[in-house]
Amino acid sequence: MLRLVLPKGSLERATMQLFEDADLAVNRASDVAYRAAIDDPRISDVRILRPQEIPVYVADGLFDLGITGRDCIEERGSEVVSLGALAYSKATANPARVVLAVGADSPVRSLAELAAAVADRPGRLRVSTEYPELTRRALAAHGIEADIAMSYGATEAKVPDIADAVVDMTETGSALRAAGLKVIETLLVSNTELIANPAAAADADKRHAMEQILTLLQGTLEARGKVLVKLNVSAENLDDVLAVLPSMRAPTVSELSGGGAFALETVVAKSDINILIPALRDQGASDILEIPLSKIVH
């Protein structure tokens, strides 16, 4: 039913892992194959292409559904429907940022200050970037005329000899700092998104299938880093246990047969479990179970 396009490159490994965890495993002949398949009746065709091209292909109707970054959508100016954000990027669950950076020794601290500095000096600002259109719009909004050169990698290495400033994507900023640069402005916060062709999204059957796939993907991401904790506790220790038990909303509390004791269950962060289980034990909890989670669907 749906023709799906997935990103190749920096998002590729994380995307393949997400689909596998969501029980939508991507099967292909090799890690470099561009054609793939997903054993799911809602997905008829799968391609793996550069994320920069995906918004254009989805907008043109070559694919019904795709995954790419907001940065690529804004750079290409494509008319697509965003079905929802997916909380993952190349290395973390945090969104990436498209930032403007200059040399760490520059007195400039913001885009506004850069505009003032450029106005007081001869020549045009030299900028290297993989986002020429996004950069042009951001600089023009501050009255900056610049020579914007397309970068094909190692953008952070081009200041000061080749460029006065760079516009680059970063998750942590560590590569920019290592290259002797400092960020003076965030131009865009870029989430990974599930996008759709407008005509396909307007088709009731296809839209229903798209929403179901989004549910699986977002549910999988929501479950990452969380576990289900189940335990028993006597009535006299219930309040003490509840006092140390975190939960997404409120823990489920069920009275055990025969009375006098309760069964509790709740979802907690995996990172807290090494502190939580001994604390629960100290407050009188017993039969404590830690259970991995695959999906959480609200």
C-alpha atoms as an extended CHARMM CRD file, in Angstrom:
* protein
*
       298  EXT
         1         1  MET       CA              0.0000000000        0.0000000000        0.0000000000  PROA      1               0.0000000000
         2         2  LEU       CA              2.6490000000        2.5590000000        1.0960000000  PROA      2               0.0000000000
         3         3  ARG       CA              5.8820000000        3.3740000000       -0.7080000000  PROA      3               0.0000000000
         4         4  LEU       CA              8.4080000000        4.1900000000        2.0040000000  PROA      4               0.0000000000
         5         5  VAL       CA             11.7800000000        5.9260000000        1.7400000000  PROA      5               0.0000000000
         6         6  LEU       CA             14.3070000000        5.7690000000        4.5820000000  PROA      6               0.0000000000
         7         7  PRO       CA             17.4750000000        7.8370000000        5.1030000000  PROA      7               0.0000000000
         8         8  LYS       CA             20.9160000000        6.6650000000        4.0960000000  PROA      8               0.0000000000
         9         9  GLY       CA             23.9820000000        8.0580000000        5.8010000000  PROA      9               0.0000000000
        10        10  SER       CA             24.1780000000        9.4920000000        9.3130000000  PROA      10              0.0000000000
        11        11  LEU       CA             20.6240000000        8.4820000000       10.2960000000  PROA      11              0.0000000000
        12        12  GLU       CA             20.7560000000        5.0970000000        8.5850000000  PROA      12              0.0000000000
        13        13  ARG       CA             21.9080000000        2.8390000000       11.4200000000  PROA      13              0.0000000000
        14        14  ALA       CA             19.6400000000        4.4480000000       14.0180000000  PROA      14              0.0000000000
        15        15  THR       CA             16.6630000000        4.2400000000       11.6470000000  PROA      15              0.0000000000
        16        16  MET       CA             17.2310000000        0.5670000000       10.8500000000  PROA      16              0.0000000000
        17        17  GLN       CA             17.4720000000       -0.2000000000       14.5780000000  PROA      17              0.0000000000
        18        18  LEU       CA             14.2650000000        1.7230000000       15.2710000000  PROA      18              0.0000000000
        19        19  PHE       CA             12.3250000000       -0.1990000000       12.6380000000  PROA      19              0.0000000000
        20        20  GLU       CA             13.6580000000       -3.5100000000       13.8970000000  PROA      20              0.0000000000
        21        21  ASP       CA             12.7010000000       -2.6390000000       17.4750000000  PROA      21              0.0000000000
        22        22  ALA       CA              9.2370000000       -1.5900000000       16.2360000000  PROA      22              0.0000000000
        23        23  ASP       CA              8.7260000000       -5.0440000000       14.6330000000  PROA      23              0.0000000000
        24        24  LEU       CA              9.0910000000       -3.4990000000       11.1850000000  PROA      24              0.0000000000
        25        25  ALA       CA             12.4930000000       -4.9850000000       10.3530000000  PROA      25              0.0000000000
        26        26  VAL       CA             14.0300000000       -3.7250000000        7.1000000000  PROA      26              0.0000000000
        27        27  ASN       CA             15.3230000000       -6.5890000000        4.9670000000  PROA      27              0.0000000000
        28        28  ARG       CA             17.8710000000       -5.9180000000        2.2360000000  PROA      28              0.0000000000
        29        29  ALA       CA             20.4590000000       -7.9060000000        0.3370000000  PROA      29              0.0000000000
        30        30  SER       CA             23.3820000000       -6.0250000000        1.8930000000  PROA      30              0.0000000000
        31        31  ASP       CA             24.1580000000       -2.9630000000        3.9840000000  PROA      31              0.0000000000
        32        32  VAL       CA             24.7890000000       -0.9780000000        0.8050000000  PROA      32              0.0000000000
        33        33  ALA       CA             21.5990000000       -1.9890000000       -1.0270000000  PROA      33              0.0000000000
        34        34  TYR       CA             19.1910000000        0.8100000000       -1.9030000000  PROA      34              0.0000000000
        35        35  ARG       CA             16.1280000000       -1.4120000000       -2.2840000000  PROA      35              0.0000000000
        36        36  ALA       CA             14.6230000000       -3.1900000000        0.7030000000  PROA      36              0.0000000000
        37        37  ALA       CA             11.4420000000       -4.7900000000        1.9800000000  PROA      37              0.0000000000
        38        38  ILE       CA              9.4340000000       -4.8350000000        5.1960000000  PROA      38              0.0000000000
        39        39  ASP       CA              7.2410000000       -7.8360000000        5.9140000000  PROA      39              0.0000000000
        40        40  ASP       CA              4.1320000000       -5.7980000000        6.6570000000  PROA      40              0.0000000000
        41        41  PRO       CA              0.9570000000       -5.5450000000        4.5400000000  PROA      41              0.0000000000
        42        42  ARG       CA              0.8840000000       -1.7600000000        4.9310000000  PROA      42              0.0000000000
        43        43  ILE       CA              4.2760000000       -1.2680000000        3.2390000000  PROA      43              0.0000000000
        44        44  SER       CA              4.6480000000       -2.2900000000       -0.4030000000  PROA      44              0.0000000000
        45        45  ASP       CA              8.0280000000       -0.8060000000       -1.3310000000  PROA      45              0.0000000000
        46        46  VAL       CA             11.0920000000        0.4490000000        0.5400000000  PROA      46              0.0000000000
        47        47  ARG       CA             13.9870000000        2.5320000000       -0.7450000000  PROA      47              0.0000000000
        48        48  ILE       CA             17.0020000000        3.9050000000        1.1160000000  PROA      48              0.0000000000
        49        49  LEU       CA             18.2010000000        7.2790000000       -0.1730000000  PROA      49              0.0000000000
        50        50  ARG       CA             19.9810000000       10.4160000000        0.9950000000  PROA      50              0.0000000000
        51        51  PRO       CA             17.9010000000       12.3520000000        3.5540000000  PROA      51              0.0000000000
        52        52  GLN       CA             18.4920000000       15.6210000000        1.6810000000  PROA      52              0.0000000000
        53        53  GLU       CA             16.5640000000       14.2080000000       -1.2980000000  PROA      53              0.0000000000
        54        54  ILE       CA             13.7170000000       12.5900000000        0.6260000000  PROA      54              0.0000000000
        55        55  PRO       CA             11.5040000000       15.6920000000        1.0710000000  PROA      55              0.0000000000
        56        56  VAL       CA             11.6090000000       16.3680000000       -2.6740000000  PROA      56              0.0000000000
        57        57  TYR       CA             10.7620000000       12.7960000000       -3.6550000000  PROA      57              0.0000000000
        58        58  VAL       CA              7.9270000000       12.5910000000       -1.1280000000  PROA      58              0.0000000000
        59        59  ALA       CA              6.5250000000       15.9660000000       -2.2180000000  PROA      59              0.0000000000
        60        60  ASP       CA              6.6650000000       14.8730000000       -5.8710000000  PROA      60              0.0000000000
        61        61  GLY       CA              4.7060000000       11.7060000000       -5.1170000000  PROA      61              0.0000000000
        62        62  LEU       CA              7.4760000000        9.2240000000       -5.8520000000  PROA      62              0.0000000000
        63        63  PHE       CA              6.9650000000        7.9490000000       -2.2860000000  PROA      63              0.0000000000
        64        64  ASP       CA              3.9990000000        8.1150000000        0.0700000000  PROA      64              0.0000000000
        65        65  LEU       CA              5.9810000000        8.1690000000        3.2730000000  PROA      65              0.0000000000
        66        66  GLY       CA              9.5170000000        9.0200000000        4.3720000000  PROA      66              0.0000000000
        67        67  ILE       CA             11.8200000000        9.7370000000        7.2630000000  PROA      67              0.0000000000
        68        68  THR       CA             14.1190000000       12.7320000000        7.1860000000  PROA      68              0.0000000000
        69        69  GLY       CA             15.2050000000       15.6850000000        9.2910000000  PROA      69              0.0000000000
        70        70  ARG       CA             13.4510000000       19.0170000000        9.6260000000  PROA      70              0.0000000000
        71        71  ASP       CA             16.7070000000       20.5920000000        8.3820000000  PROA      71              0.0000000000
        72        72  CYS       CA             16.3340000000       18.8310000000        5.0340000000  PROA      72              0.0000000000
        73        73  ILE       CA             12.6720000000       19.8350000000        4.7440000000  PROA      73              0.0000000000
        74        74  GLU       CA             13.4570000000       23.5030000000        5.4230000000  PROA      74              0.0000000000
        75        75  GLU       CA             16.4950000000       23.5290000000        3.1300000000  PROA      75              0.0000000000
        76        76  ARG       CA             14.5780000000       22.0900000000        0.1790000000  PROA      76              0.0000000000
        77        77  GLY       CA             11.3430000000       24.0050000000        0.8580000000  PROA      77              0.0000000000
        78        78  SER       CA              9.2830000000       20.9310000000        0.0230000000  PROA      78              0.0000000000
        79        79  GLU       CA              5.5110000000       20.7700000000        0.5330000000  PROA      79              0.0000000000
        80        80  VAL       CA              5.0410000000       17.6770000000        2.6760000000  PROA      80              0.0000000000
        81        81  VAL       CA              2.8130000000       16.6730000000        5.5790000000  PROA      81              0.0000000000
        82        82  SER       CA              4.6180000000       16.1000000000        8.8720000000  PROA      82              0.0000000000
        83        83  LEU       CA              2.8970000000       13.2030000000       10.6220000000  PROA      83              0.0000000000
        84        84  GLY       CA              4.9750000000       13.5510000000       13.7790000000  PROA      84              0.0000000000
        85        85  ALA       CA              8.4110000000       13.9300000000       15.2970000000  PROA      85              0.0000000000
        86        86  LEU       CA             10.5450000000       10.8920000000       16.0970000000  PROA      86              0.0000000000
        87        87  ALA       CA             12.8040000000       11.4500000000       19.1030000000  PROA      87              0.0000000000
        88        88  TYR       CA             16.0920000000       10.1140000000       17.7660000000  PROA      88              0.0000000000
        89        89  SER       CA             19.0620000000       11.4150000000       15.8270000000  PROA      89              0.0000000000
        90        90  LYS       CA             22.4690000000       10.0790000000       14.7990000000  PROA      90              0.0000000000
        91        91  ALA       CA             23.7730000000        9.3550000000       18.2830000000  PROA      91              0.0000000000
        92        92  THR       CA             21.2340000000       10.5260000000       20.8480000000  PROA      92              0.0000000000
        93        93  ALA       CA             17.5350000000       10.9800000000       21.4970000000  PROA      93              0.0000000000
        94        94  ASN       CA             17.9760000000       14.7490000000       21.3730000000  PROA      94              0.0000000000
        95        95  PRO       CA             17.1900000000       16.9220000000       18.3500000000  PROA      95              0.0000000000
        96        96  ALA       CA             20.0890000000       18.2120000000       16.3080000000  PROA      96              0.0000000000
        97        97  ARG       CA             20.6860000000       21.9100000000       15.7100000000  PROA      97              0.0000000000
        98        98  VAL       CA             21.6930000000       23.8770000000       12.6350000000  PROA      98              0.0000000000
        99        99  VAL       CA             24.0100000000       26.5280000000       14.0500000000  PROA      99              0.0000000000
       100       100  LEU       CA             26.0560000000       29.5020000000       12.9400000000  PROA      100             0.0000000000
       101       101  ALA       CA             29.6210000000       29.3270000000       14.2580000000  PROA      101             0.0000000000
       102       102  VAL       CA             32.6780000000       31.5630000000       14.0870000000  PROA      102             0.0000000000
       103       103  GLY       CA             36.2160000000       31.3490000000       15.4060000000  PROA      103             0.0000000000
       104       104  ALA       CA             36.4100000000       30.9940000000       19.1730000000  PROA      104             0.0000000000
       105       105  ASP       CA             38.5930000000       34.1260000000       19.3470000000  PROA      105             0.0000000000
       106       106  SER       CA             35.9980000000       36.2850000000       17.5850000000  PROA      106             0.0000000000
       107       107  PRO       CA             34.3740000000       39.0100000000       19.7370000000  PROA      107             0.0000000000
       108       108  VAL       CA             31.0480000000       38.3580000000       17.9870000000  PROA      108             0.0000000000
       109       109  ARG       CA             28.5070000000       36.6430000000       20.2510000000  PROA      109             0.0000000000
       110       110  SER       CA             25.2840000000       36.6310000000       18.1960000000  PROA      110             0.0000000000
       111       111  LEU       CA             23.9360000000       36.9220000000       14.6680000000  PROA      111             0.0000000000
       112       112  ALA       CA             22.9320000000       40.5210000000       15.3780000000  PROA      112             0.0000000000
       113       113  GLU       CA             26.4850000000       41.3360000000       16.4450000000  PROA      113             0.0000000000
       114       114  LEU       CA             27.8080000000       39.6090000000       13.3350000000  PROA      114             0.0000000000
       115       115  ALA       CA             25.5690000000       41.8060000000       11.1710000000  PROA      115             0.0000000000
       116       116  ALA       CA             26.9660000000       44.9110000000       12.8510000000  PROA      116             0.0000000000
       117       117  ALA       CA             30.5450000000       43.6960000000       12.4460000000  PROA      117             0.0000000000
       118       118  VAL       CA             30.0780000000       42.9180000000        8.7520000000  PROA      118             0.0000000000
       119       119  ALA       CA             28.5570000000       46.3490000000        8.1220000000  PROA      119             0.0000000000
       120       120  ASP       CA             31.6910000000       48.0160000000        9.5090000000  PROA      120             0.0000000000
       121       121  ARG       CA             34.2320000000       46.1140000000        7.4200000000  PROA      121             0.0000000000
       122       122  PRO       CA             35.0680000000       45.9130000000        3.7180000000  PROA      122             0.0000000000
       123       123  GLY       CA             34.1420000000       42.8600000000        1.6690000000  PROA      123             0.0000000000
       124       124  ARG       CA             31.3910000000       40.3090000000        1.9810000000  PROA      124             0.0000000000
       125       125  LEU       CA             31.0940000000       37.6760000000        4.6680000000  PROA      125             0.0000000000
       126       126  ARG       CA             32.3520000000       34.2470000000        3.5640000000  PROA      126             0.0000000000
       127       127  VAL       CA             30.2030000000       31.3620000000        4.7920000000  PROA      127             0.0000000000
       128       128  SER       CA             30.6840000000       27.6460000000        4.2140000000  PROA      128             0.0000000000
       129       129  THR       CA             27.6870000000       25.3560000000        4.7240000000  PROA      129             0.0000000000
       130       130  GLU       CA             25.7310000000       22.3250000000        3.6240000000  PROA      130             0.0000000000
       131       131  TYR       CA             22.5730000000       24.4660000000        3.9910000000  PROA      131             0.0000000000
       132       132  PRO       CA             22.9230000000       27.3190000000        1.4730000000  PROA      132             0.0000000000
       133       133  GLU       CA             19.2120000000       28.2080000000        1.2500000000  PROA      133             0.0000000000
       134       134  LEU       CA             18.5690000000       28.0730000000        4.9780000000  PROA      134             0.0000000000
       135       135  THR       CA             21.7350000000       30.1320000000        5.5240000000  PROA      135             0.0000000000
       136       136  ARG       CA             20.7950000000       32.6920000000        2.8890000000  PROA      136             0.0000000000
       137       137  ARG       CA             17.3760000000       33.2510000000        4.4630000000  PROA      137             0.0000000000
       138       138  ALA       CA             18.7960000000       33.5940000000        7.9870000000  PROA      138             0.0000000000
       139       139  LEU       CA             21.4860000000       36.0780000000        6.9590000000  PROA      139             0.0000000000
       140       140  ALA       CA             19.1440000000       38.0820000000        4.7350000000  PROA      140             0.0000000000
       141       141  ALA       CA             16.7620000000       38.5140000000        7.6690000000  PROA      141             0.0000000000
       142       142  HSD       CA             19.5940000000       40.3960000000        9.4090000000  PROA      142             0.0000000000
       143       143  GLY       CA             20.6070000000       42.3740000000        6.3160000000  PROA      143             0.0000000000
       144       144  ILE       CA             23.8030000000       40.3990000000        5.7140000000  PROA      144             0.0000000000
       145       145  GLU       CA             24.9930000000       39.9070000000        2.1400000000  PROA      145             0.0000000000
       146       146  ALA       CA             27.3370000000       36.9480000000        2.0270000000  PROA      146             0.0000000000
       147       147  ASP       CA             29.2580000000       34.7220000000       -0.3180000000  PROA      147             0.0000000000
       148       148  ILE       CA             27.8090000000       31.3450000000        0.5890000000  PROA      148             0.0000000000
       149       149  ALA       CA             29.8400000000       28.3490000000       -0.5590000000  PROA      149             0.0000000000
       150       150  MET       CA             28.4400000000       24.8360000000       -0.5920000000  PROA      150             0.0000000000
       151       151  SER       CA             30.3630000000       22.5070000000        1.6970000000  PROA      151             0.0000000000
       152       152  TYR       CA             30.6470000000       18.7800000000        1.0130000000  PROA      152             0.0000000000
       153       153  GLY       CA             32.0110000000       17.8460000000        4.4280000000  PROA      153             0.0000000000
       154       154  ALA       CA             34.5110000000       18.9160000000        7.0760000000  PROA      154             0.0000000000
       155       155  THR       CA             32.6950000000       22.2500000000        7.2340000000  PROA      155             0.0000000000
       156       156  GLU       CA             34.1180000000       23.0740000000       10.6630000000  PROA      156             0.0000000000
       157       157  ALA       CA             37.6850000000       22.9600000000        9.2760000000  PROA      157             0.0000000000
       158       158  LYS       CA             37.1930000000       25.9360000000        6.9160000000  PROA      158             0.0000000000
       159       159  VAL       CA             37.4990000000       28.8260000000        9.3970000000  PROA      159             0.0000000000
       160       160  PRO       CA             39.4410000000       31.1060000000        9.1090000000  PROA      160             0.0000000000
       161       161  ASP       CA             41.3300000000       30.3920000000        5.8750000000  PROA      161             0.0000000000
       162       162  ILE       CA             38.4290000000       29.4990000000        3.5970000000  PROA      162             0.0000000000
       163       163  ALA       CA             35.4390000000       30.9920000000        5.4350000000  PROA      163             0.0000000000
       164       164  ASP       CA             34.6900000000       33.5980000000        8.0800000000  PROA      164             0.0000000000
       165       165  ALA       CA             31.8110000000       31.5550000000        9.4830000000  PROA      165             0.0000000000
       166       166  VAL       CA             30.1110000000       28.2170000000        9.0120000000  PROA      166             0.0000000000
       167       167  VAL       CA             26.5450000000       26.9700000000        9.2850000000  PROA      167             0.0000000000
       168       168  ASP       CA             26.5950000000       23.3420000000       10.3190000000  PROA      168             0.0000000000
       169       169  MET       CA             24.5560000000       20.5980000000       11.9700000000  PROA      169             0.0000000000
       170       170  THR       CA             25.5090000000       19.5260000000       15.4640000000  PROA      170             0.0000000000
       171       171  GLU       CA             24.1070000000       17.3800000000       18.2390000000  PROA      171             0.0000000000
       172       172  THR       CA             26.5830000000       18.1990000000       20.9940000000  PROA      172             0.0000000000
       173       173  GLY       CA             28.8220000000       20.9170000000       19.5360000000  PROA      173             0.0000000000
       174       174  SER       CA             31.9360000000       18.8890000000       20.3390000000  PROA      174             0.0000000000
       175       175  ALA       CA             33.2780000000       18.7880000000       16.7540000000  PROA      175             0.0000000000
       176       176  LEU       CA             32.8780000000       22.5520000000       16.4230000000  PROA      176             0.0000000000
       177       177  ARG       CA             34.6510000000       23.1950000000       19.7130000000  PROA      177             0.0000000000
       178       178  ALA       CA             37.4460000000       20.8100000000       18.7580000000  PROA      178             0.0000000000
       179       179  ALA       CA             37.9360000000       22.7970000000       15.5510000000  PROA      179             0.0000000000
       180       180  GLY       CA             38.3090000000       26.0380000000       17.5040000000  PROA      180             0.0000000000
       181       181  LEU       CA             34.8310000000       27.3940000000       16.7880000000  PROA      181             0.0000000000
       182       182  LYS       CA             32.0290000000       28.7520000000       18.9370000000  PROA      182             0.0000000000
       183       183  VAL       CA             28.3060000000       28.7530000000       18.2430000000  PROA      183             0.0000000000
       184       184  ILE       CA             26.7690000000       32.2280000000       18.1300000000  PROA      184             0.0000000000
       185       185  GLU       CA             23.2640000000       31.3740000000       16.8990000000  PROA      185             0.0000000000
       186       186  THR       CA             20.9400000000       28.4070000000       16.5120000000  PROA      186             0.0000000000
       187       187  LEU       CA             19.1680000000       28.7840000000       13.1790000000  PROA      187             0.0000000000
       188       188  LEU       CA             17.0010000000       25.6770000000       13.4370000000  PROA      188             0.0000000000
       189       189  VAL       CA             16.2350000000       22.8830000000       15.8900000000  PROA      189             0.0000000000
       190       190  SER       CA             15.8720000000       19.8000000000       13.7250000000  PROA      190             0.0000000000
       191       191  ASN       CA             13.9310000000       16.7230000000       14.7710000000  PROA      191             0.0000000000
       192       192  THR       CA             13.7160000000       13.5530000000       12.7520000000  PROA      192             0.0000000000
       193       193  GLU       CA             10.2030000000       13.4240000000       11.2660000000  PROA      193             0.0000000000
       194       194  LEU       CA              7.8700000000       11.0020000000        9.5590000000  PROA      194             0.0000000000
       195       195  ILE       CA              6.6180000000       12.8870000000        6.4990000000  PROA      195             0.0000000000
       196       196  ALA       CA              3.9870000000       12.1010000000        3.8950000000  PROA      196             0.0000000000
       197       197  ASN       CA              2.9870000000       13.1590000000        0.4160000000  PROA      197             0.0000000000
       198       198  PRO       CA             -0.0500000000       15.4910000000        0.7600000000  PROA      198             0.0000000000
       199       199  ALA       CA             -2.1950000000       13.5100000000       -1.6920000000  PROA      199             0.0000000000
       200       200  ALA       CA             -1.3240000000       10.2020000000       -0.0340000000  PROA      200             0.0000000000
       201       201  ALA       CA             -2.0230000000       11.6530000000        3.4090000000  PROA      201             0.0000000000
       202       202  ALA       CA             -5.4590000000       12.7640000000        2.1740000000  PROA      202             0.0000000000
       203       203  ASP       CA             -6.3500000000        9.1730000000        1.1990000000  PROA      203             0.0000000000
       204       204  ALA       CA             -8.2560000000        7.7020000000        4.1690000000  PROA      204             0.0000000000
       205       205  ASP       CA             -6.8620000000        4.1790000000        3.8840000000  PROA      205             0.0000000000
       206       206  LYS       CA             -3.2780000000        5.3130000000        3.4000000000  PROA      206             0.0000000000
       207       207  ARG       CA             -3.5280000000        7.8660000000        6.2060000000  PROA      207             0.0000000000
       208       208  HSD       CA             -4.8120000000        5.1700000000        8.5790000000  PROA      208             0.0000000000
       209       209  ALA       CA             -1.8520000000        2.9470000000        7.6810000000  PROA      209             0.0000000000
       210       210  MET       CA              0.5380000000        5.8780000000        8.1590000000  PROA      210             0.0000000000
       211       211  GLU       CA             -0.8690000000        6.6230000000       11.6150000000  PROA      211             0.0000000000
       212       212  GLN       CA             -0.5160000000        2.9770000000       12.6120000000  PROA      212             0.0000000000
       213       213  ILE       CA              3.1490000000        2.9360000000       11.5780000000  PROA      213             0.0000000000
       214       214  LEU       CA              3.7220000000        6.2000000000       13.4600000000  PROA      214             0.0000000000
       215       215  THR       CA              2.1560000000        4.6160000000       16.5670000000  PROA      215             0.0000000000
       216       216  LEU       CA              4.6160000000        1.7170000000       16.4030000000  PROA      216             0.0000000000
       217       217  LEU       CA              7.6350000000        3.9640000000       15.9050000000  PROA      217             0.0000000000
       218       218  GLN       CA              6.7360000000        6.4940000000       18.5880000000  PROA      218             0.0000000000
       219       219  GLY       CA              5.7330000000        3.7370000000       21.0030000000  PROA      219             0.0000000000
       220       220  THR       CA              9.1040000000        2.0930000000       20.5330000000  PROA      220             0.0000000000
       221       221  LEU       CA             10.9620000000        5.3390000000       21.1460000000  PROA      221             0.0000000000
       222       222  GLU       CA              8.8450000000        6.0780000000       24.2300000000  PROA      222             0.0000000000
       223       223  ALA       CA              9.8040000000        2.7120000000       25.7470000000  PROA      223             0.0000000000
       224       224  ARG       CA             13.5410000000        3.2080000000       25.3400000000  PROA      224             0.0000000000
       225       225  GLY       CA             15.2970000000        3.6760000000       28.6410000000  PROA      225             0.0000000000
       226       226  LYS       CA             12.2730000000        2.5360000000       30.6510000000  PROA      226             0.0000000000
       227       227  VAL       CA             11.3270000000       -0.6610000000       32.4760000000  PROA      227             0.0000000000
       228       228  LEU       CA              8.2240000000       -2.0120000000       34.1970000000  PROA      228             0.0000000000
       229       229  VAL       CA              8.5710000000       -2.6330000000       37.9290000000  PROA      229             0.0000000000
       230       230  LYS       CA              6.1490000000       -4.9820000000       39.7010000000  PROA      230             0.0000000000
       231       231  LEU       CA              6.1540000000       -5.7550000000       43.4080000000  PROA      231             0.0000000000
       232       232  ASN       CA              4.1130000000       -6.8290000000       46.3960000000  PROA      232             0.0000000000
       233       233  VAL       CA              3.8020000000       -4.9350000000       49.6660000000  PROA      233             0.0000000000
       234       234  SER       CA              1.8740000000       -5.3350000000       52.8880000000  PROA      234             0.0000000000
       235       235  ALA       CA             -0.8690000000       -2.8540000000       53.7600000000  PROA      235             0.0000000000
       236       236  GLU       CA              1.1760000000       -1.4430000000       56.6280000000  PROA      236             0.0000000000
       237       237  ASN       CA              4.1280000000       -0.6360000000       54.3170000000  PROA      237             0.0000000000
       238       238  LEU       CA              2.0890000000        0.5960000000       51.3310000000  PROA      238             0.0000000000
       239       239  ASP       CA              2.4720000000        4.3240000000       51.9940000000  PROA      239             0.0000000000
       240       240  ASP       CA              6.2250000000        3.9890000000       52.5890000000  PROA      240             0.0000000000
       241       241  VAL       CA              6.6920000000        2.1550000000       49.2880000000  PROA      241             0.0000000000
       242       242  LEU       CA              4.5110000000        4.6200000000       47.3720000000  PROA      242             0.0000000000
       243       243  ALA       CA              6.6170000000        7.4630000000       48.7370000000  PROA      243             0.0000000000
       244       244  VAL       CA              9.7500000000        6.1980000000       46.9610000000  PROA      244             0.0000000000
       245       245  LEU       CA              8.0830000000        4.7620000000       43.8490000000  PROA      245             0.0000000000
       246       246  PRO       CA              8.1800000000        7.0520000000       40.7890000000  PROA      246             0.0000000000
       247       247  SER       CA              5.7080000000        6.5600000000       37.9530000000  PROA      247             0.0000000000
       248       248  MET       CA              4.7120000000        7.9570000000       34.5720000000  PROA      248             0.0000000000
       249       249  ARG       CA              1.3390000000        8.9760000000       36.0300000000  PROA      249             0.0000000000
       250       250  ALA       CA              0.3030000000        7.0720000000       39.1400000000  PROA      250             0.0000000000
       251       251  PRO       CA              1.2760000000        3.4860000000       39.9800000000  PROA      251             0.0000000000
       252       252  THR       CA             -1.2700000000        0.7330000000       39.5300000000  PROA      252             0.0000000000
       253       253  VAL       CA             -2.2970000000       -0.5910000000       42.9500000000  PROA      253             0.0000000000
       254       254  SER       CA             -4.3210000000       -3.8130000000       43.2580000000  PROA      254             0.0000000000
       255       255  GLU       CA             -5.3360000000       -5.5160000000       46.4930000000  PROA      255             0.0000000000
       256       256  LEU       CA             -4.2320000000       -9.1320000000       46.6640000000  PROA      256             0.0000000000
       257       257  SER       CA             -6.7070000000      -11.9430000000       47.2820000000  PROA      257             0.0000000000
       258       258  GLY       CA             -7.2920000000      -12.3980000000       50.9950000000  PROA      258             0.0000000000
       259       259  GLY       CA             -6.5490000000       -8.7450000000       51.7870000000  PROA      259             0.0000000000
       260       260  GLY       CA             -3.7600000000       -7.2510000000       53.8460000000  PROA      260             0.0000000000
       261       261  ALA       CA             -1.3560000000       -6.8000000000       50.9160000000  PROA      261             0.0000000000
       262       262  PHE       CA             -1.1480000000       -5.1040000000       47.5420000000  PROA      262             0.0000000000
       263       263  ALA       CA              0.4410000000       -5.6150000000       44.1390000000  PROA      263             0.0000000000
       264       264  LEU       CA              1.9760000000       -2.5220000000       42.5600000000  PROA      264             0.0000000000
       265       265  GLU       CA              3.3050000000       -1.8710000000       39.1010000000  PROA      265             0.0000000000
       266       266  THR       CA              4.7220000000        1.2050000000       37.4030000000  PROA      266             0.0000000000
       267       267  VAL       CA              7.0300000000        2.3120000000       34.6040000000  PROA      267             0.0000000000
       268       268  VAL       CA             10.3180000000        3.9100000000       35.6440000000  PROA      268             0.0000000000
       269       269  ALA       CA             13.5400000000        5.0580000000       34.0460000000  PROA      269             0.0000000000
       270       270  LYS       CA             16.0800000000        2.2560000000       33.6400000000  PROA      270             0.0000000000
       271       271  SER       CA             18.7840000000        4.6550000000       34.8310000000  PROA      271             0.0000000000
       272       272  ASP       CA             17.0780000000        4.8680000000       38.2530000000  PROA      272             0.0000000000
       273       273  ILE       CA             16.5750000000        1.1590000000       38.8200000000  PROA      273             0.0000000000
       274       274  ASN       CA             19.8650000000        0.4610000000       40.6500000000  PROA      274             0.0000000000
       275       275  ILE       CA             18.8480000000        2.9640000000       43.3360000000  PROA      275             0.0000000000
       276       276  LEU       CA             15.1300000000        2.2050000000       43.2850000000  PROA      276             0.0000000000
       277       277  ILE       CA             15.0870000000       -1.5730000000       43.8530000000  PROA      277             0.0000000000
       278       278  PRO       CA             17.1610000000       -1.5110000000       47.0780000000  PROA      278             0.0000000000
       279       279  ALA       CA             15.1050000000        1.4660000000       48.3000000000  PROA      279             0.0000000000
       280       280  LEU       CA             11.8590000000       -0.4250000000       47.6780000000  PROA      280             0.0000000000
       281       281  ARG       CA             13.2700000000       -3.4240000000       49.5070000000  PROA      281             0.0000000000
       282       282  ASP       CA             14.2250000000       -1.1960000000       52.4340000000  PROA      282             0.0000000000
       283       283  GLN       CA             10.6260000000        0.0470000000       52.6720000000  PROA      283             0.0000000000
       284       284  GLY       CA              9.1730000000       -3.4520000000       52.8370000000  PROA      284             0.0000000000
       285       285  ALA       CA              8.5010000000       -4.3450000000       49.1940000000  PROA      285             0.0000000000
       286       286  SER       CA              8.9350000000       -7.9810000000       48.1420000000  PROA      286             0.0000000000
       287       287  ASP       CA              8.7430000000      -10.0990000000       44.9730000000  PROA      287             0.0000000000
       288       288  ILE       CA             10.1870000000       -7.1960000000       42.9700000000  PROA      288             0.0000000000
       289       289  LEU       CA             10.3230000000       -7.7620000000       39.2180000000  PROA      289             0.0000000000
       290       290  GLU       CA             12.1040000000       -5.6080000000       36.6200000000  PROA      290             0.0000000000
       291       291  ILE       CA             10.6300000000       -6.2190000000       33.1370000000  PROA      291             0.0000000000
       292       292  PRO       CA             11.9950000000       -4.7920000000       29.8390000000  PROA      292             0.0000000000
       293       293  LEU       CA              9.5630000000       -2.8350000000       27.6660000000  PROA      293             0.0000000000
       294       294  SER       CA              9.3030000000       -2.8600000000       23.8830000000  PROA      294             0.0000000000
       295       295  LYS       CA              6.6200000000       -0.2070000000       23.3380000000  PROA      295             0.0000000000
       296       296  ILE       CA              4.6530000000        2.3270000000       25.3290000000  PROA      296             0.0000000000
       297       297  VAL       CA              1.6030000000        3.6430000000       23.4910000000  PROA      297             0.0000000000
       298       298  HSD       CA             -0.3650000000        6.4160000000       25.1550000000  PROA      298             0.0000000000
